Amino acid sequence: DYTGEQVTAENLYAVLLGNKNGVKGGSGKVVDSKPNDRIFVYYSDHGGPGVLGMPNLPYVYAMDFLEVLKKKQASGTYKKMVIYVEACESGSVFEGLEPSPPPEYITCLGDLYSVAWMEDSETHNLKKETVEQQYQSVKNRTSNFLNYNIGSHVMEYGNTSIKAEKVYLYQGFDPATVNLPPNNRLLDTHMEVINQRDAELFFLWQMYKKLENGSQKNEILKQITETMRHRTHLDGSIKLIGTFLYGPHKGSSIFNSVREPGMPLVDDWGCLKSMVRLFENYCGSLTQYGMKHMRAFANICNSGVSKDSVEEAFVAACSGYDPGLLHPSNQGYSA
């Protein structure tokens, strides 16, 4: 219904809210749910602290997404909702923001989750399997059988009473699975995995190796080289900014500081967005790789550094760097 340039945060919010006048392009379809309907939402993209990726910028920010869910709840247009989110560090989107207990049941995860829950649903009778059973089975498999160095931690938030309900109420039922067993054992298939932030590079490298020598192969190598150059710049500039703002001994620890459980990533989400835009203006687009640095921007806001001081640090750290096509004037801003 929505593809290419139509896949935006604005359209996502309008679709969830059932706002036909708010969507731009696409089929115009929205979640036109009624008070007794159950809703299943599956969201998959890159992620970072407090944000979910989008094919088209800007990103989905935690506070904006939660405001949409609150509006949907207040509209009284659904009975219950289950949300599966696959994105790096996606648990930070809901940490400390939802009221307790929220009406939705939400699981957050990264990397391996899509394959795990889809295969689980395909191999079980969902009229017999509960949300809890799927959660536990997929949680184990998504950790790549407790190998968290390459697997992912699955988190849950919200109204956990929903876990007693059958999965088919949210995902539907395929008659072909009627004779399949309920979930009474763990899927035991190990999966080959790669860091999700490196997936794009890995894909390009595989293409490069398969191509014969020529202009296309040279272009892919150039793309890989430019991507790595920008990644190195992003990591280096963030480290340098931390040093400029807090000194050589405190910068890294402040930027990487994680708040206590139950606290949101940042107190002022408007400040976070302004920090991201300011950084991209001087240092180039964050890209999906740079989303991992979102916590650093949040902690700048939380520490109360003045905008003038931050801007001076951004300018000093990124002076002389030409992001080329990776400038937000070409890519768009992430906030």
N, C-alpha and C positions, 0 to 999 in steps of 0.2 A: 504493500500500500504506500510506503514511503521509502524511497531509495535515493542514492547519490546525495545531491545537495539538499534534498528534502529532509534528511536525517539530522535534525537539530534539537537542541535542548528546548527551544520554544515550542516546536511541534510535539515533542514528547510530553510536555506539561499540558498542552491543549488536548492531546489525545486522552491522557489519563483523566482529565477533568470533564471529558465529554463535550468540550467546547468546539463545535463545528466551525464557528466563526473565527477561531483563533489559529487554525492550522493554515499553513501556506504551502500550496502545491500538494502533490500526492492525490490519493483517492478521496480524501476528505473524511475517511472513516475515523471514528473516535470510539472510546469505551462508553457506549450509551447504556450503562448498566441500570438495573432497577433495584429497589430496596432489598429484595431477597436473593440477589445474585452473589455468587462467589467469583472473585477475580484472581487470576494467576498472572504474575508479572515476572518475566525473565529478562534480565539486563546483562549484557556481556560487552565489555570493551576494556581498554586500558584504564588504569586508575592510579591514584596517589592519595596521600593523606587529605581527607576532606573533599575529594573530587572524584567524579567518574568521567571517563573519556567520552568523546563524541567524534564521529567522522568529520564533522564540521564544527569549528569553534563558534562560541565559547564552550567550555566544559560545563558539566552539570555539577553545581556546588551543593554541598550537603544541606545548607540551610534552605536553599531554593527548593530542593527536592522534597524536604520535609514539610515545607509550607504547602506544597502541592498536595501531599498526602493528607495534611490536616484539612485543607479545603475539600478534598474528596470525602473525607469522613464527615465533615460538617454538612455536606450536601445530602447525606442520608440516602445515597444512591447505590449502596452495596451492603451486603450482609457481612462478609468476611473477605480478607485479602491475604494471599501468600505471595511473597516477593523473594525470588532467587536473584542474587547479584554476584556476577563473576567479574572481578577486577582486582588488581593488586591493591592491597591495603584498604579494601572497600569497607571493612568494619568501622573504620574511622568516620565514615559518612553518617553512621547512626549513633556512635558513641556519645552519650551525654546530651543528646538532642531530643529524643522522643520522650513524651510524657510516660509515666509508668502506671499500668501497662498500656502500651499502644494497641489499637485494634488490629493492627496487621501483625503477621508472623513473618519475620525476615531472616534469611540466611545470607551470610556474606562470605566470600571465598575468592580464590584466585586460581589462575592457570589450569588446573586439572578438572575443575568442577563440571564443566559442560559435558565432557565425555562421560564422566562418572554418573551424573544424575540421568542423562538421557539413556545410557545403556541400562541403568537400573530400571527405568520406566518401561523400556522395551522388553525386558526379560522377566517381568512380573505382572501378575494380575492386579491392576491398580484398584480394583474393587475390594481387594483383600489386604492390600498393603497400606499401612498408615503413614502419615507424614513423618512421624517419629522414626519408623523403621527405615524409611528412605534417608532421613537425615543421618542416622547412625551409620548406615551402610556406606553412604557416599562420603561421610566425614572421614571414615577410615581409609577409603580408597583415595580420596583427594590428598591425604597426607602422604600418598605413595607408600602406604603401609608403614606409617610412623617415621618415614625418612623425610623429616621436615627441611633438610638442606635443599631439596629440590621439589618437595611437595608443598602443600598450602594448608594453613589453619582455617578450618571452617568455624564461623561464629554464628550465633543466633541471637535475635533480639525480638522484643515485642511479646505478643500474646501467645505463650507457649501452650495454652490449652488447645489450640488448633492442631497440635501435633497428634492428638488422638483421632482425628478425622482421617477418612480414607483419601488417598492421593487423587483418585479419579474425580473427586468433587472439584478439583482445581485444574487438573491436567487432562481431563476427559478419559474416555475408555475406548480401547481398540478391541472389538469383538474377537480378533485373532488371538488375543492373549487370554481368553477365558479359561483355557485349560492349563495355563502356566501357574506355577505355585506362587503363593504370597512371598514376601521377602522374609525368608527364614535362615538365610546365610549371607555372608559377605561375598561380594564379587572379588575373586582372587586373581584377577588379571593385573599384572604390573604394567605400567605404561612408561614408554620412553618420554622424557620431558626435557624442556629447555627453559631457562629463565624467560618469562614472558616479555620482559623488556628487550631481550635479544632476539625475539622471534623474527622481527622484520629483517634484521641483519642476516640471520641464519637462512632465511628464505632467499635473500639476494645472493648469498654466497653459494647456495645450491644451484641457483640459476647460472651464476658465473661459471661454475665448474662444468656445467653441462653444455655450454655454448662453445661453438668453434670460434677461433680467433676472428675478430672483426670489430666493426664499429659498435655493435650492440653490446658485445662483451666489454669493450673499453668504457662504454657509458655506464654499465653496471658497476664496474670497478671504481669509476669516478664517484658514483653515488655512494658506494660503501665508504670510500675515503672521506668524502664530505660529511657523511653522517658521523663517522668516528671523530673527525676534527671538531665538529660542533659538540659532540658529547664531552670530549676532553675540555673544551672551552666552558661548557656549563658547569661541570664538576669543579674546575679550577676557579672560576669566577665566584661561585657560591662559597668556596673555602676562603677565598681572599676577602670577600665581603664580610664574612664572619670575623676575620682578623681585624679588618678596619673598624668594625662596630664595637667589638668586645675585647680585642687584644688577642695575641697569638696563643694564649693558654686557655681562653674561655670560649672562643668562637665556635669551635666544633661541638663542644659539649652543650652549649646553649642551643645551637641549631638542631641538634639531634635529641634534645630533651623531650621526653614523652610525659604528658600530664597524667595525673592519677586516674584510675578507672572511674568512669562515670562522668568525667569532665569532657566538654567538647574540645575539638582541636584548637579553636580560637574563640576569643570572646567577641570580637568584632569582625564579622564576615565581610563587611564593606571594606575594612582595612585590608583584609587578606586579598581581596580582588584588586584593590588599588596598588598593593605591593607587586602583584603579579604583572599588572599592566606596566608599571614603572620599570620593572626589571626587563621585560620584553622590549620596551622602547629603546633601552640602551644596550642590551646584551643579546637580543635575538629571541626567537620563539623558544619556549620551553620544550616543545615537542612531547611525544608520549614518554620518551626517556626521562625528560626533566621533571615530569610530574612527581617523581620521587622526592624532589626538593621542596614540595609544598609545605612540609612541616617547618622548614627554615623560615619561609615567609610568615607563617603563622606565629612562630616564636618571636620574630621581629615585632609583630603587632602586640603580642602578649607582654613583651618587655618594655613597651612604651617609648621606643626610640623615635625621635622626631622625624617627620617626613623629609626635612631638609638634610639631616644627617644621613638618612638612608639613601637619598638621591645622590649625594656626594660620593658615597661608597660605591653605588652602582656605576657612576660615571668613571671613577678611578679604576675600578676592577675591569671594566669592559672597553676602556678607551683604546682605540687602535684596532679593535676587532671588527671585521666586516662579515656579518652573518649572511650576506648575499640574499639568496632566495629564502633563507630562513628568518628573514626579518618579518615582524607582524604586519607590515604594510603589504606583504605578499601572502602571508599565511593566515592573517587575522589574529586577533588577540585571544588569549586563553580565558580571559575574564571580561 
